[in-house]
Amino acid sequence: MKLSKHLLLFIIFAFSSLVLLAQPTVQPGYFMFPIKPGQRNFLSGTMGEIRSNHFHGGIDIKTDQREGLNVHAAADGYISRVKMSTYGYGNIIYITHPNGLVTTYAHLLSFYNPLAEHVLQEQYKRKTFELELFPDKNQFPVKKGDVIALSGNTGGSGGPHLHFEIRDTTDKLYNPLRWKFSEVIDTTPPEIYTLGINTLNIYARVNQEFGRAEFRTKKTGSNFVLQDTVYGHGLLGLELQTIDRLDGADNRNGTQEVTVYINNKLTYQHHIDQVPFALNRQLSQHINYHVFRRNGRSFQKIFVDYGNELPIYTALQNRGRINVHPDSTYQVRLVAKDSYDNTSTLSFVLKGQKPEFSQTLSKQVKQPKVDYEVIGNILKISATDTSATPRNVELYKGNRKLVLVPSYTRNSVSVNLYDLRAGVPDSMNFCGTAYPFGFQQVIPSGKAVDFKNDYAKIEFAKESLYDTLYLETNLEDDVYTIGDYFTPLHQPVKVTITPSTPVIDKSKAFVYYLGLGRGRGLAGGTWDGNAITFTTRNMGKFKVLEDKKPPVIRLLSKSKVQIKFKISDDLSGLSSFNAYINGEWLLMKYEHKTATIYSEKLDKSIPLSGEVILTVRDNAGNEAIYKTTI
């Protein structure tokens, strides 16, 4: 069917209108700054900062290092959601506005009436501190500037402040600094600390070596440079460690935008200005997850990795990857920009250089040894050799043998490279010693796969992985190793294990995630006979432990106005707490950062008097009871 010109123009106009409707209109002055409006304010956090598993979704407004500042409604609207929680946002209010946007106010100390009284009534009605309510549209209307709460430090807050967000009805997070609040002054450009360069295929090299390399920057005037020319070859991916500071504050904030020009041609850009809440965990593909998990340093990838569906990238050429050819010169310029359009530039020269074998020796080497790691699809074997002439590494798969010739040698450590897509080997041999690999199975991304061996069953969902996983597992001293701590998961995996050591009381035994240090996190699990099944968003080490100790309760203070306790548990963590006075339920508010609970009466005119019984349970069902009299 042939469309008329007018109909075609109408369709184009309608589609364009829909695209425009998807973006909020930034009306100057529509939103009021929620803390001390009209006065100079300071931020401790901005949109797009790197958190442990998500982008920071709003701005953190300083509150003079104290609690109790008035929190104002940013615009007309109504309170559409309110939540009380011991973790995360803590006490939070959501306000829906006529323009379709929603503002959130988190880590609050307390709410203002009539909301405060309504929440208290519901807590007593449901006999719970943690609560989430969705009031009717006409129940709690607010006007721009109304005081709705007092600022606090509840939930996962690391200090007194107000966390403020702007969302749409689909929970897409928008950068509040789009609205250019006059209360915040920022004329300070971002700082660029370090450039990372990754080799992305087996032929790639950075300064004649395979793997990731870091280069510290040097500031010259208002911009940054690398002091030396970088030599490269093959497919490379850049990373940038950059932070932003606002005027009058030392906090390290996020840098929202990075743009790349190669030989003056725009090749890449990301802008962390709007992030769908449902995709926020894909932060782990936007950053170098391995480096972040190892030492807490945040490097943003300046290319789009596989499995990354964040809608923050534009101007992509080859997904941001640079294909470096021998005898070619690339003038690279990276521009970092903050929310107030302050910019900094990093410039350097990248020259193409064909890989060549080179060797340096070390007198410190006493005996041969071998180690390996998987980088993308490439198996990198580092063979330490005592010989002046580097020896080959032999790979075996069944009866088949493949000889790997060293690519280069640094300080008597020869690097041997193999593309695992050609087949996963069983073992390797170096200097007459066999070394088995731990590879169990190749798990592709985007496909549901069930894996099973003698001690574990692992069910990968279709969206569990971002990229192909060369799965390694191990069981030693009742510790189950599944993959490694540095591999991110997008969706959880389901794991079933059968402990080799008999479990005495299964009702108190669960799986715990061991991480890297001494910390233990409850992964939970359900028993079926002698097997326990749990789900996890982390890869690494797990162990079944029995929790037989009840929580600990300590009375801190008591009066006719309030009673306060300190409660803790050493393994499975607290599950519930309930207090009764003379048989009547008494609301106890919980602050996990100080491990304290404290009472709030429903009727403030009636003094606390009589027998108080506090019952605290942990996640293993252990129970502690404390009795006292006021």
C-alpha positions as CSV (number, residue, x, y, z in Angstrom):
1,M,0.0,0.0,0.0
2,K,1.4,3.4,-1.0
3,L,1.1,6.1,1.8
4,S,0.1,9.6,0.8
5,K,2.6,12.4,1.5
6,H,0.3,13.9,4.2
7,L,-0.2,10.6,5.9
8,L,3.5,9.9,5.9
9,L,4.2,13.4,7.4
10,F,1.6,12.8,10.1
11,I,3.2,9.4,11.1
12,I,6.6,11.0,11.3
13,F,5.2,13.9,13.4
14,A,3.3,11.5,15.7
15,F,6.4,9.4,16.3
16,S,8.5,12.4,17.0
17,S,5.9,13.6,19.5
18,L,6.0,10.3,21.3
19,V,9.8,10.5,21.5
20,L,9.6,14.0,22.9
21,L,6.9,12.9,25.4
22,A,9.4,10.3,26.7
23,Q,11.7,13.0,27.9
24,P,10.6,15.3,30.8
25,T,10.4,19.0,30.1
26,V,12.9,20.9,32.1
27,Q,10.9,23.9,33.3
28,P,13.1,26.4,35.1
29,G,11.7,27.0,38.6
30,Y,9.2,24.1,38.5
31,F,11.0,22.3,41.3
32,M,12.0,24.0,44.5
33,F,15.2,22.9,46.2
34,P,14.0,20.7,49.1
35,I,16.6,21.8,51.7
36,K,16.9,25.5,52.7
37,P,15.4,26.7,49.4
38,G,16.8,30.0,48.2
39,Q,20.0,29.6,50.3
40,R,23.4,28.3,49.2
41,N,23.5,24.5,49.5
42,F,26.2,21.8,49.1
43,L,26.0,18.3,47.8
44,S,27.8,15.2,49.0
45,G,26.7,13.0,46.1
46,T,25.5,13.4,42.5
47,M,23.7,11.3,39.8
48,G,25.8,8.6,38.3
49,E,28.3,7.9,41.0
50,I,29.4,4.3,41.3
51,R,27.9,2.3,44.1
52,S,28.5,-1.4,44.9
53,N,25.8,-2.6,42.5
54,H,24.1,0.4,41.0
55,F,24.4,4.0,39.9
56,H,23.7,6.6,42.5
57,G,20.2,7.6,41.3
58,G,19.9,11.2,42.6
59,I,21.6,13.9,44.6
60,D,22.7,13.8,48.2
61,I,22.1,17.2,49.9
62,K,24.2,18.1,52.9
63,T,22.2,19.0,56.1
64,D,24.9,20.8,58.2
65,Q,26.2,17.4,59.5
66,R,23.0,17.0,61.6
67,E,19.5,15.7,61.5
68,G,16.2,17.6,61.8
69,L,16.3,20.1,58.9
70,N,13.0,20.9,57.3
71,V,12.4,19.0,54.0
72,H,10.2,20.9,51.6
73,A,7.9,19.5,48.8
74,A,9.6,20.4,45.5
75,A,6.4,21.1,43.7
76,D,2.6,20.8,44.0
77,G,1.3,17.2,44.0
78,Y,0.3,14.4,46.4
79,I,2.1,11.8,48.5
80,S,1.7,8.7,46.5
81,R,4.0,6.3,48.4
82,V,5.7,6.2,51.8
83,K,8.0,3.6,53.2
84,M,9.6,2.8,56.6
85,S,12.7,0.5,56.3
86,T,15.8,-0.3,58.3
87,Y,17.9,-0.5,55.2
88,G,18.1,1.1,51.7
89,Y,16.3,4.4,51.6
90,G,15.2,4.2,55.2
91,N,12.2,6.5,55.8
92,I,11.1,7.8,52.4
93,I,8.3,9.9,50.8
94,Y,7.3,9.8,47.1
95,I,5.4,12.8,45.7
96,T,3.7,12.6,42.3
97,H,3.4,15.9,40.5
98,P,1.0,17.1,37.7
99,N,3.7,17.0,35.1
100,G,3.9,13.2,35.6
101,L,7.2,13.2,37.4
102,V,7.8,11.8,40.9
103,T,10.2,13.3,43.5
104,T,11.6,11.2,46.4
105,Y,12.9,12.2,49.7
106,A,15.0,9.6,51.5
107,H,16.7,8.8,54.8
108,L,14.2,11.0,56.7
109,L,14.2,11.3,60.5
110,S,10.4,11.7,60.7
111,F,7.3,12.7,58.8
112,Y,5.0,15.7,59.4
113,N,1.4,15.3,60.3
114,P,-1.1,14.2,59.1
115,L,1.2,11.7,57.4
116,A,3.1,10.9,60.5
117,E,0.0,10.1,62.5
118,H,-1.4,7.9,59.7
119,V,1.8,5.9,59.4
120,L,1.9,5.4,63.2
121,Q,-1.7,4.2,63.2
122,E,-0.9,1.7,60.4
123,Q,2.2,0.4,62.2
124,Y,0.2,-0.3,65.3
125,K,-2.7,-1.8,63.3
126,R,-0.3,-4.2,61.4
127,K,2.1,-4.6,64.4
128,T,5.2,-3.9,62.4
129,F,7.9,-1.2,62.1
130,E,8.7,-1.8,58.5
131,L,5.8,-0.5,56.3
132,E,5.0,0.5,52.8
133,L,1.8,2.5,52.0
134,F,0.3,3.8,48.8
135,P,-2.1,6.6,49.8
136,D,-5.0,7.7,47.6
137,K,-4.5,10.7,45.3
138,N,-6.6,13.0,47.5
139,Q,-5.4,11.7,50.9
140,F,-2.2,13.7,51.3
141,P,-2.1,16.7,48.9
142,V,0.9,19.0,49.1
143,K,1.8,22.4,47.9
144,K,5.2,23.5,46.7
145,G,7.3,24.5,49.7
146,D,5.2,22.6,52.3
147,V,7.3,21.0,55.0
148,I,6.7,17.3,54.7
149,A,9.4,15.8,56.9
150,L,12.6,16.3,58.8
151,S,15.9,15.2,57.3
152,G,17.7,12.3,58.9
153,N,20.2,9.4,58.6
154,T,17.9,6.4,58.4
155,G,18.4,3.3,56.3
156,G,21.6,2.8,54.4
157,S,22.7,6.4,54.9
158,G,26.4,6.9,55.8
159,G,25.7,10.2,57.5
160,P,23.0,12.9,57.9
161,H,21.8,14.1,54.5
162,L,18.8,14.1,52.2
163,H,18.8,11.8,49.2
164,F,16.6,13.5,46.5
165,E,15.5,11.9,43.2
166,I,13.3,12.8,40.2
167,R,11.7,9.9,38.4
168,D,8.9,9.3,35.9
169,T,6.0,6.9,36.3
170,T,8.1,4.0,34.9
171,D,10.7,4.6,37.6
172,K,13.3,6.0,35.1
173,L,15.7,8.1,37.2
174,Y,16.6,11.6,35.9
175,N,19.5,13.7,37.0
176,P,18.0,16.4,39.3
177,L,20.8,18.8,38.3
178,R,19.1,19.0,34.9
179,W,17.0,21.6,36.6
180,K,20.1,23.7,37.4
181,F,19.2,24.7,41.0
182,S,20.6,28.0,41.9
183,E,21.3,26.8,45.4
184,V,24.1,24.6,44.1
185,I,27.2,26.3,42.6
186,D,29.6,24.4,40.4
187,T,32.3,26.0,38.3
188,T,34.8,23.3,39.0
189,P,35.7,20.9,36.1
190,P,36.1,17.1,36.6
191,E,39.4,15.6,37.5
192,I,40.9,12.8,35.4
193,Y,43.2,10.5,37.3
194,T,44.0,7.4,35.3
195,L,43.4,5.9,31.9
196,G,43.0,2.2,31.5
197,I,43.5,0.3,28.2
198,N,42.2,-3.2,27.7
199,T,43.2,-5.7,25.1
200,L,40.0,-7.1,23.6
201,N,41.2,-9.9,21.3
202,I,44.1,-12.3,21.2
203,Y,46.1,-10.1,18.7
204,A,45.8,-7.0,20.8
205,R,48.7,-5.5,22.7
206,V,49.4,-2.4,24.8
207,N,53.1,-1.5,24.7
208,Q,53.8,-5.0,23.4
209,E,51.9,-6.7,26.2
210,F,48.5,-8.5,26.5
211,G,46.1,-7.5,29.2
212,R,45.0,-4.4,31.0
213,A,47.4,-1.4,31.4
214,E,47.0,1.8,33.5
215,F,48.5,5.2,32.8
216,R,48.5,8.0,35.3
217,T,47.6,11.4,33.9
218,K,49.5,14.7,34.3
219,K,47.6,18.0,34.5
220,T,48.9,20.8,32.3
221,G,46.9,24.0,32.7
222,S,43.3,23.1,32.8
223,N,43.6,19.8,30.9
224,F,45.3,16.4,31.3
225,V,47.8,14.5,29.2
226,L,49.8,11.3,29.2
227,Q,53.5,12.0,29.4
228,D,54.4,9.2,26.9
229,T,53.1,7.9,23.6
230,V,51.1,4.6,24.0
231,Y,51.9,1.9,21.5
232,G,49.1,-0.5,20.7
233,H,47.8,-3.1,18.3
234,G,44.5,-4.9,17.6
235,L,41.2,-4.2,19.3
236,L,41.5,-2.0,22.4
237,G,39.0,-0.6,24.9
238,L,39.5,2.5,27.0
239,E,38.6,3.1,30.6
240,L,38.6,6.3,32.6
241,Q,38.9,7.0,36.3
242,T,37.4,10.4,36.8
243,I,35.6,12.3,39.6
244,D,33.9,15.7,39.9
245,R,33.9,18.2,42.7
246,L,31.5,21.0,43.3
247,D,32.5,24.5,44.6
248,G,33.1,24.6,48.3
249,A,33.1,20.9,48.9
250,D,35.7,18.2,48.9
251,N,33.4,15.3,48.1
252,R,34.3,13.1,45.2
253,N,31.2,13.1,43.0
254,G,30.3,11.4,39.7
255,T,31.2,12.6,36.3
256,Q,28.1,12.4,34.1
257,E,29.4,12.5,30.5
258,V,32.5,11.3,28.6
259,T,33.0,11.9,24.9
260,V,35.8,10.4,22.8
261,Y,37.3,11.9,19.6
262,I,39.9,10.0,17.5
263,N,41.7,12.1,15.0
264,N,39.0,14.7,15.6
265,K,36.2,12.3,14.8
266,L,33.5,11.7,17.4
267,T,33.5,8.0,18.1
268,Y,31.9,7.5,21.5
269,Q,29.8,9.2,24.1
270,H,27.9,8.2,27.3
271,H,25.7,10.5,29.4
272,I,24.6,9.3,32.8
273,D,21.5,11.5,32.9
274,Q,18.6,9.0,32.9
275,V,18.8,5.4,34.0
276,P,15.8,3.0,34.1
277,F,15.6,1.7,37.7
278,A,15.2,-1.9,36.3
279,L,18.6,-1.7,34.5
280,N,20.5,0.0,37.3
281,R,22.4,-3.2,38.2
282,Q,24.0,-3.1,34.7
283,L,26.4,-0.7,36.2
284,S,28.6,-3.8,36.6
285,Q,29.1,-3.9,32.8
286,H,29.6,-0.1,32.6
287,I,32.6,-0.2,35.0
288,N,35.6,-2.5,35.3
289,Y,33.9,-4.8,37.8
290,H,37.1,-6.7,38.6
291,V,39.1,-3.7,39.6
292,F,36.1,-2.2,41.6
293,R,35.7,-5.4,43.5
294,R,39.4,-5.8,44.2
295,N,40.3,-2.4,45.4
296,G,37.3,-0.1,45.2
297,R,38.6,2.0,42.3
298,S,36.0,3.1,39.8
299,F,36.9,2.9,36.1
300,Q,34.1,3.7,33.6
301,K,34.5,1.7,30.4
302,I,34.7,4.0,27.4
303,F,33.2,1.2,25.2
304,V,30.0,-0.8,25.4
305,D,30.6,-4.2,26.8
306,Y,28.5,-7.3,25.8
307,G,25.3,-7.6,27.8
308,N,25.1,-3.9,28.5
309,E,21.7,-2.5,27.6
310,L,21.9,0.8,29.4
311,P,20.4,3.6,27.3
312,I,23.2,6.1,28.0
313,Y,25.4,5.6,24.9
314,T,25.4,7.5,21.7
315,A,27.8,8.2,18.7
316,L,29.0,4.7,18.9
317,Q,31.6,3.5,16.3
318,N,32.5,-0.2,16.7
319,R,30.8,-0.1,20.2
320,G,33.5,2.4,21.2
321,R,36.3,-0.1,20.6
322,I,39.5,1.1,18.8
323,N,41.0,-1.1,16.1
324,V,44.6,-0.1,16.0
325,H,46.6,-0.9,12.9
326,P,50.4,-1.0,12.6
327,D,52.2,2.1,11.5
328,S,49.1,4.3,12.1
329,T,48.8,7.2,14.5
330,Y,45.7,8.0,16.5
331,Q,45.2,11.4,18.2
332,V,42.9,10.5,21.1
333,R,40.9,13.1,23.0
334,L,38.5,12.3,25.9
335,V,36.3,15.0,27.2
336,A,34.7,14.6,30.7
337,K,31.8,16.9,31.5
338,D,29.7,17.4,34.7
339,S,26.1,18.4,35.1
340,Y,26.9,22.1,35.0
341,D,28.8,21.7,31.7
342,N,32.3,22.1,33.2
343,T,34.7,20.1,31.1
344,S,38.2,18.6,31.3
345,T,40.1,17.0,28.5
346,L,42.6,14.1,28.4
347,S,44.8,14.0,25.2
348,F,47.3,11.4,24.2
349,V,48.9,9.8,21.2
350,L,48.3,6.1,20.3
351,K,50.6,4.6,17.8
352,G,50.1,1.3,16.0
353,Q,52.9,-1.2,16.5
354,K,53.0,-4.8,15.3
355,P,53.5,-7.3,18.1
356,E,57.0,-8.7,18.3
357,F,58.6,-11.3,20.6
358,S,60.8,-9.7,23.3
359,Q,62.4,-11.1,26.4
360,T,63.7,-9.8,29.7
361,L,65.2,-12.1,32.4
362,S,65.2,-12.1,36.2
363,K,67.9,-13.6,38.5
364,Q,65.3,-14.0,41.2
365,V,63.6,-16.9,39.5
366,K,64.5,-20.2,41.4
367,Q,62.0,-22.8,40.0
368,P,59.5,-23.1,37.3
369,K,55.8,-22.4,38.0
370,V,52.7,-21.6,36.0
371,D,49.5,-19.6,36.5
372,Y,46.6,-18.7,34.4
373,E,43.6,-16.3,34.1
374,V,40.7,-15.9,31.6
375,I,40.3,-12.4,30.1
376,G,37.2,-12.4,27.9
377,N,37.6,-15.4,25.7
378,I,41.4,-15.5,26.0
379,L,43.3,-17.9,28.3
380,K,46.4,-16.1,29.4
381,I,49.1,-18.5,30.8
382,S,52.0,-17.0,32.7
383,A,54.9,-19.4,32.9
384,T,57.8,-18.6,35.1
385,D,60.9,-20.3,33.7
386,T,64.5,-20.7,35.0
387,S,65.8,-21.3,31.4
388,A,67.4,-18.5,29.4
389,T,65.4,-19.7,26.5
390,P,61.7,-19.6,27.2
391,R,60.0,-23.0,26.9
392,N,56.6,-23.8,25.4
393,V,53.4,-24.7,27.2
394,E,51.5,-27.7,26.1
395,L,47.7,-27.8,26.3
396,Y,45.7,-31.1,26.4
397,K,42.1,-32.0,25.7
398,G,41.8,-35.7,26.0
399,N,44.6,-37.2,23.9
400,R,45.0,-34.0,21.8
401,K,47.9,-31.8,22.4
402,L,48.5,-28.2,21.4
403,V,51.8,-26.4,21.8
404,L,51.7,-22.8,22.8
405,V,54.7,-20.7,21.8
406,P,55.4,-17.7,24.2
407,S,54.2,-14.3,22.9
408,Y,56.8,-12.4,25.0
409,T,58.7,-12.8,28.2
410,R,58.9,-10.3,31.0
411,N,61.3,-10.9,33.9
412,S,61.5,-14.6,33.0
413,V,57.7,-14.9,33.0
414,S,56.5,-16.0,29.5
415,V,53.0,-15.1,28.4
416,N,51.2,-17.7,26.3
417,L,47.8,-17.0,24.8
418,Y,45.0,-19.2,23.7
419,D,41.4,-18.5,22.4
420,L,39.0,-20.7,24.4
421,R,36.5,-20.5,21.6
422,A,38.7,-23.1,19.8
423,G,37.9,-25.6,22.6
424,V,38.4,-25.7,26.4
425,P,41.5,-27.7,27.5
426,D,41.6,-30.2,30.3
427,S,45.1,-29.6,31.5
428,M,48.5,-28.1,30.6
429,N,52.1,-29.3,30.9
430,F,55.1,-27.1,31.6
431,C,58.6,-28.3,32.2
432,G,57.4,-31.8,32.7
433,T,54.7,-31.0,35.3
434,A,51.0,-31.4,34.5
435,Y,48.6,-28.8,35.8
436,P,44.8,-29.5,35.6
437,F,42.4,-26.8,34.7
438,G,39.3,-26.2,36.7
439,F,37.0,-25.5,33.7
440,Q,33.8,-27.4,34.1
441,Q,31.6,-26.2,31.3
442,V,31.1,-23.3,28.9
443,I,28.0,-21.3,29.9
444,P,26.8,-19.0,27.1
445,S,24.9,-15.8,28.0
446,G,21.3,-15.3,26.9
447,K,20.5,-19.0,27.3
448,A,19.2,-21.0,30.3
449,V,21.7,-23.7,31.2
450,D,21.8,-26.4,33.9
451,F,25.2,-27.5,35.1
452,K,25.8,-30.5,37.4
453,N,28.8,-32.3,38.9
454,D,29.4,-34.5,41.9
455,Y,28.8,-31.9,44.5
456,A,26.7,-29.1,43.0
457,K,23.9,-28.3,40.6
458,I,23.8,-24.8,39.2
459,E,20.8,-23.4,37.2
460,F,21.7,-20.4,35.1
461,A,18.6,-18.4,33.9
462,K,18.5,-16.8,30.4
463,E,19.6,-13.4,31.8
464,S,22.0,-14.6,34.6
465,L,25.2,-13.8,32.6
466,Y,26.4,-10.8,30.7
467,D,28.9,-12.7,28.6
468,T,30.2,-16.3,28.1
469,L,31.4,-17.9,31.3
470,Y,34.1,-20.5,31.5
471,L,32.8,-22.1,34.7
472,E,35.2,-23.3,37.3
473,T,34.0,-25.0,40.5
474,N,35.8,-26.5,43.5
475,L,35.0,-28.2,46.8
476,E,37.6,-28.1,49.6
477,D,37.1,-28.3,53.3
478,D,33.3,-27.9,52.9
479,V,33.8,-24.7,51.0
480,Y,32.1,-24.6,47.6
481,T,33.7,-22.3,45.0
482,I,31.4,-21.3,42.1
483,G,33.1,-19.1,39.5
484,D,35.0,-16.3,41.1
485,Y,34.3,-13.2,43.2
486,F,35.1,-10.9,40.2
487,T,32.5,-12.1,37.8
488,P,29.2,-10.1,37.8
489,L,25.7,-11.7,37.6
490,H,22.8,-9.9,36.1
491,Q,20.1,-12.2,37.3
492,P,20.5,-14.8,40.2
493,V,21.6,-18.4,39.7
494,K,20.0,-21.3,41.6
495,V,22.4,-23.6,43.3
496,T,21.9,-27.0,45.0
497,I,24.6,-28.5,47.1
498,T,24.9,-31.6,49.3
499,P,27.3,-31.0,52.3
500,S,29.9,-33.7,52.7
501,T,29.9,-33.1,56.5
502,P,26.6,-34.2,58.1
503,V,24.4,-31.3,59.3
504,I,23.0,-31.9,62.8
505,D,20.1,-29.5,62.8
506,K,19.0,-28.5,59.4
507,S,16.4,-26.0,60.8
508,K,19.3,-23.8,61.8
509,A,21.7,-24.5,58.9
510,F,21.9,-22.3,55.9
511,V,24.3,-21.3,53.1
512,Y,26.6,-18.3,53.7
513,Y,28.5,-16.3,51.2
514,L,32.1,-15.9,52.3
515,G,33.3,-13.1,50.0
516,L,37.0,-12.3,50.1
517,G,37.6,-11.4,53.8
518,R,36.2,-12.7,57.1
519,G,32.7,-11.5,56.4
520,R,29.8,-13.9,56.0
521,G,26.5,-13.0,54.3
522,L,23.4,-15.1,54.6
523,A,22.4,-16.7,51.3
524,G,19.7,-18.8,52.9
525,G,18.4,-22.0,51.4
526,T,15.7,-24.7,51.5
527,W,16.5,-28.3,52.6
528,D,15.3,-31.3,50.6
529,G,16.7,-34.4,52.3
530,N,20.5,-33.8,52.6
531,A,20.6,-31.2,49.8
532,I,20.1,-27.5,50.2
533,T,19.0,-25.1,47.4
534,F,19.6,-21.4,47.4
535,T,19.8,-18.5,45.0
536,T,22.6,-15.9,44.7
537,R,23.6,-12.8,42.7
538,N,27.2,-13.4,43.6
539,M,29.8,-15.8,42.5
540,G,32.6,-17.0,44.8
541,K,32.8,-19.1,47.9
542,F,29.9,-20.6,49.9
543,K,29.6,-22.7,53.0
544,V,26.9,-24.3,55.0
545,L,27.0,-23.2,58.6
546,E,24.8,-23.9,61.6
547,D,23.6,-20.9,63.7
548,K,22.8,-22.1,67.2
549,K,23.3,-18.9,69.2
550,P,20.3,-16.7,70.0
551,P,20.5,-12.9,69.4
552,V,21.9,-10.7,72.2
553,I,19.7,-8.1,73.9
554,R,21.0,-5.3,76.1
555,L,18.9,-2.7,77.8
556,L,20.3,0.8,77.2
557,S,17.7,3.0,79.0
558,K,14.1,3.0,80.2
559,S,11.7,5.7,81.4
560,K,8.0,6.5,81.3
561,V,8.6,8.2,77.9
562,Q,10.8,5.6,76.1
563,I,12.6,2.3,76.4
564,K,15.7,1.6,74.3
565,F,17.7,-1.6,73.6
566,K,20.8,-2.7,71.7
567,I,20.2,-6.0,69.7
568,S,22.6,-8.0,67.6
569,D,23.2,-11.4,66.1
570,D,26.6,-12.9,65.2
571,L,25.7,-15.1,62.1
572,S,22.3,-15.4,60.4
573,G,21.2,-11.8,61.3
574,L,18.1,-10.5,62.9
575,S,14.7,-11.5,61.5
576,S,12.1,-9.9,63.8
577,F,11.6,-8.1,67.1
578,N,8.4,-7.5,69.1
579,A,7.9,-5.7,72.3
580,Y,4.8,-5.8,74.6
581,I,4.0,-3.7,77.6
582,N,1.3,-5.2,79.9
583,G,0.4,-7.5,77.0
584,E,-0.1,-4.6,74.5
585,W,2.1,-4.4,71.4
586,L,4.6,-1.6,71.6
587,L,6.2,-0.1,68.4
588,M,10.0,-0.4,68.4
589,K,11.9,1.6,65.8
590,Y,15.1,0.0,64.5
591,E,18.4,1.7,63.5
592,H,20.7,-1.0,62.1
593,K,23.8,1.3,62.0
594,T,23.8,1.5,65.8
595,A,22.0,-1.8,66.3
596,T,19.4,0.0,68.5
597,I,15.7,-0.2,68.9
598,Y,13.6,2.4,70.7
599,S,9.9,2.7,71.5
600,E,7.3,5.1,70.2
601,K,3.9,5.2,71.9
602,L,0.7,5.4,70.0
603,D,-0.8,7.7,72.7
604,K,1.8,10.1,73.8
605,S,-0.2,11.2,76.8
606,I,-0.1,7.7,78.5
607,P,3.2,7.0,80.2
608,L,5.0,3.7,79.8
609,S,4.3,1.6,82.9
610,G,4.3,-2.1,83.7
611,E,6.0,-5.2,82.5
612,V,7.9,-5.0,79.2
613,I,8.7,-8.2,77.2
614,L,11.0,-8.0,74.2
615,T,11.3,-11.0,71.9
616,V,14.0,-11.0,69.2
617,R,14.5,-13.8,66.6
618,D,17.3,-14.4,64.1
619,N,17.0,-15.9,60.6
620,A,17.8,-19.3,62.0
621,G,14.8,-19.2,64.3
622,N,16.9,-18.7,67.5
623,E,15.0,-16.6,70.0
624,A,16.0,-14.3,72.8
625,I,13.6,-12.8,75.4
626,Y,14.2,-9.9,77.7
627,K,11.9,-8.9,80.5
628,T,11.9,-5.7,82.6
629,T,9.5,-3.4,84.5
630,I,9.0,0.3,84.1
